[in-house]
Amino acid sequence: MTLQQEIIQALGAKPQIDVAGEIRRSVDFLKSYLQTLPVY
């Protein structure tokens, strides 16, 4: 096992990142959070 593989396993990181998927996930999270705030 390479050092990179050990680090990925130890941190529970993804070996590859889907950029579009991560952006969508972040936008969905922010949208969900903002909808919980009161409107002034």
N, C-alpha and C positions, 0 to 999 in steps of 0.2 A: 504494500500500500504506500502510495506516495505521500509526502508531507501535505500536499494540497488536499488529498482525499481524507487524510486524518483530521485536518482542520474542518473540512466540510462536515464530516461525521460528528466531530466533537461539538460543533456549534449548531448542528441541526440545520445547516444552510442548504439551499438548493444548489446543485452542481451547475445548473444553467438557469438563467433568468429570462423569462418572457416579458420583454419591456412593455409591450402593449397591454398584456394582462396585468402587470403591476400598476401601470398608470390607471387602468380601468378600476382596479381594486382600490386604489387610493382615492379616486374621484368618488366612487360609490361610498367609501367610508366617510369622506367629508360631507357628501350630500346627506347621508343618513344622520350624521352628527348635527349639521346645521338645521335639519328639520325638527330636532328636539328642542331647539332654543326658542324662547318666546319672541314674538314679533312686537316691536315697539312702534 
